[in-house]
Amino acid sequence: MEMQEVRVGERGLFAWDGRILEVFGALKASGSRRFHPSVTELRIQEPDNKGRAAITLNWHDATTTIVQVEAEEFARLRPLLDEFAAAIQAAQQS
């Protein structure tokens, strides 16, 4: 699988190689965070009335990762998130 990269905002980037999701520019995070489908919780909140969507990863951990994006960025990011969500689901069924 080819690396997929989607820029969000000025500092944000989601990179998915089919195995590991790497998130750069999350709220209150320096550097990047890496997520493997078999040990990741993913919550996607569709854009609200102000046009902002929220992506939350591993909310039960001490280092919850939250990324907020505008609706147009979310539309570009959604296919990558859908692939990652499918990988999480497949890993949980194994």
Residue, then its C-alpha position, 0 to 999 in steps of 0.5 A: m500500500e502506498m503512503q497516504e498523507v493528508r495535511v490539516g491546518e497549518r501544522g497538522l498531518f495524518a500519514w497512513d501506510g496501511r499498518i501505522l497511522e501517524v498524527f502530527g499537530a494534535l492538540k497539546a502534543s509535540g511531535s507526532r503520535r503513532f497508532h496501530p489498529s490493534v491497540t487504538e480506539l477511534r472516535i470521529q465526530e462529524p462537523d458541528n454547526k460551526g463546521r468543525a469535526a473532531i477526531t479522538l484517539n485512545w481516550h482511555d489513555a493518559t495521552t488522549t489525542i484530539v485533532q479538530v479540523e474544519a469541514e473541508e479538511f475533514a472531507r479530504l481526511r475522511p477516506l483515510l480515517d475510514e480505512f484506518a477504522a476498517a483496519i481497527q475493526a479487522a484487528q479486533q475481529s482477529 
